[in-house]
Amino acid sequence: MIKEHQILQQLQSMKTAAKDRLRKKGIAAPVKTKRGLKIDDYEIVLEKAGYAIYDKYQDKLYKNLYYLQTAVLIANAMATRKTVKDQWILDDTAAGTSDFDMKLFDHRYTASVKKQDMFGVQHYLTRLTESKIRHTSYMNSLNNAYFMLLNTLKSIERTNKYS
């Protein structure tokens, strides 16, 4: 009969093997915590000013990230010892700024419609459209990188004989 400690050892070895397979594919296994999401030694926390990434010593490495996708990409890259792409941070900042612009111009467009200010309507509608295009462009870049990461994880799940 198999004893409890043997079962725990087998489960631990399966867990270690799965983590190693993920790491070889460039993915660190995330774990949900009370504060946020932990990827190896890095924890992603939602703060008032945006997402922040802390190391295992609780030093803040990144702050004011607008989107969770960016934080996950950065934490995963650090956990798998890969280079953090500066473009992710630039796209995150630009997408967040464009999102703010969209909200601002939508509010001003609505106010112009109520005032029947035709110049304001045209002006703010143009600015709103431009902001949406910019936001979509930057988010597409971030989402492509993020979904590549998720698709790698899904392909590993499909090849796992225990799933």
C-alpha positions as CSV (number, residue, x, y, z in Angstrom):
1,M,0.0,0.0,0.0
2,I,1.2,3.5,-0.9
3,K,1.8,5.7,2.1
4,E,0.8,9.3,2.4
5,H,4.4,10.6,2.3
6,Q,5.0,8.7,-0.9
7,I,2.0,10.3,-2.5
8,L,3.1,13.7,-1.4
9,Q,6.6,13.1,-2.8
10,Q,5.1,11.9,-6.1
11,L,2.8,15.0,-6.3
12,Q,5.8,17.3,-5.5
13,S,7.9,15.7,-8.2
14,M,5.0,16.1,-10.7
15,K,4.7,19.8,-9.7
16,T,8.4,20.3,-10.0
17,A,8.5,18.6,-13.5
18,A,5.5,20.7,-14.7
19,K,7.3,24.0,-13.5
20,D,10.4,22.9,-15.3
21,R,8.5,22.3,-18.5
22,L,6.9,25.7,-18.2
23,R,10.2,27.4,-17.5
24,K,11.8,25.7,-20.6
25,K,9.0,27.2,-22.7
26,G,9.6,30.7,-21.1
27,I,6.7,30.7,-18.6
28,A,6.9,31.0,-14.8
29,A,3.9,29.5,-13.0
30,P,1.7,32.3,-11.5
31,V,0.1,31.9,-8.1
32,K,-2.8,34.1,-6.7
33,T,-2.0,35.8,-3.4
34,K,-4.0,38.0,-1.0
35,R,-2.3,41.1,-2.4
36,G,-2.3,40.1,-6.1
37,L,-0.5,37.7,-8.3
38,K,2.9,36.1,-7.6
39,I,5.2,34.9,-10.4
40,D,8.2,33.2,-8.8
41,D,9.9,35.9,-6.7
42,Y,7.9,38.7,-8.2
43,E,4.5,39.9,-6.9
44,I,2.1,42.1,-8.9
45,V,0.0,44.3,-6.8
46,L,-2.8,46.8,-7.8
47,E,-2.2,50.1,-6.1
48,K,-3.9,53.5,-6.4
49,A,-1.6,54.7,-9.1
50,G,-1.7,51.4,-11.1
51,Y,0.0,48.0,-11.0
52,A,3.4,47.6,-9.2
53,I,5.9,44.8,-9.3
54,Y,7.7,43.9,-6.1
55,D,10.6,41.5,-5.7
56,K,10.9,38.9,-2.9
57,Y,12.4,41.6,-0.6
58,Q,9.4,43.8,-1.1
59,D,11.4,46.3,-3.1
60,K,9.3,48.0,-5.7
61,L,10.9,47.3,-9.1
62,Y,8.1,48.8,-11.4
63,K,5.3,51.1,-10.6
64,N,2.4,52.9,-12.2
65,L,1.7,50.3,-14.9
66,Y,-1.7,50.9,-16.4
67,Y,-2.5,47.3,-17.4
68,L,-2.2,43.9,-15.8
69,Q,-1.0,42.4,-19.1
70,T,2.1,44.5,-19.0
71,A,2.8,43.6,-15.4
72,V,2.4,39.9,-16.2
73,L,4.7,40.2,-19.2
74,I,7.4,42.0,-17.2
75,A,7.2,39.7,-14.1
76,N,7.3,36.6,-16.3
77,A,10.3,37.9,-18.2
78,M,12.2,38.6,-15.0
79,A,11.2,35.2,-13.5
80,T,12.4,33.3,-16.6
81,R,15.6,35.4,-16.7
82,K,14.7,37.0,-20.0
83,T,15.0,40.6,-21.1
84,V,12.2,43.0,-20.1
85,K,11.3,44.8,-23.3
86,D,11.2,48.6,-22.9
87,Q,8.6,48.7,-25.6
88,W,6.1,47.0,-23.2
89,I,6.4,49.9,-20.7
90,L,6.2,52.5,-23.5
91,D,3.1,50.9,-25.0
92,D,1.6,50.6,-21.5
93,T,2.1,54.3,-20.8
94,A,0.9,55.4,-24.2
95,A,-2.2,53.1,-24.1
96,G,-3.1,54.4,-20.6
97,T,-2.7,58.0,-21.7
98,S,-4.8,57.4,-24.8
99,D,-7.5,55.7,-22.5
100,F,-7.6,58.9,-20.4
101,D,-7.8,61.0,-23.5
102,M,-10.7,59.0,-24.8
103,K,-12.6,59.5,-21.6
104,L,-11.9,63.2,-21.6
105,F,-12.8,63.8,-25.2
106,D,-15.9,61.7,-24.9
107,H,-17.0,63.9,-21.9
108,R,-16.3,67.1,-23.9
109,Y,-18.0,65.7,-27.0
110,T,-21.2,65.0,-25.0
111,A,-21.1,68.5,-23.4
112,S,-20.7,70.0,-26.9
113,V,-23.7,68.0,-28.2
114,K,-25.8,69.3,-25.3
115,K,-24.7,72.9,-25.9
116,Q,-25.3,72.4,-29.7
117,D,-21.7,73.7,-30.3
118,M,-21.1,72.3,-33.8
119,F,-17.4,73.3,-33.8
120,G,-16.9,71.5,-30.5
121,V,-18.8,68.5,-31.6
122,Q,-16.6,68.1,-34.7
123,H,-13.4,68.9,-32.9
124,Y,-14.0,66.5,-30.0
125,L,-15.3,63.8,-32.2
126,T,-12.1,63.9,-34.2
127,R,-9.9,63.9,-31.1
128,L,-12.0,61.0,-29.6
129,T,-11.5,59.0,-32.8
130,E,-7.8,59.7,-32.9
131,S,-7.5,58.6,-29.3
132,K,-9.4,55.4,-29.9
133,I,-7.1,54.5,-32.8
134,R,-3.9,55.2,-30.8
135,H,-5.3,53.2,-27.8
136,T,-6.2,50.3,-30.0
137,S,-2.7,50.3,-31.7
138,Y,-0.8,50.3,-28.4
139,M,-3.1,47.7,-26.8
140,N,-2.8,45.4,-29.8
141,S,1.0,45.4,-29.3
142,L,0.6,44.5,-25.6
143,N,-2.2,42.0,-26.2
144,N,-0.2,40.2,-28.9
145,A,2.7,39.6,-26.5
146,Y,0.4,38.6,-23.7
147,F,-1.6,36.2,-25.9
148,M,1.6,34.6,-27.2
149,L,2.5,33.9,-23.6
150,L,-1.0,32.4,-22.9
151,N,-0.9,30.3,-26.1
152,T,2.4,28.9,-25.1
153,L,0.9,27.9,-21.8
154,K,-2.2,26.4,-23.5
155,S,0.0,24.4,-25.9
156,I,1.9,22.9,-22.9
157,E,-1.5,22.0,-21.3
158,R,-2.6,20.2,-24.5
159,T,0.6,18.1,-24.6
160,N,0.4,17.2,-20.9
161,K,-0.7,13.6,-20.6
162,Y,-2.3,14.2,-17.2
163,S,-4.7,17.0,-18.3
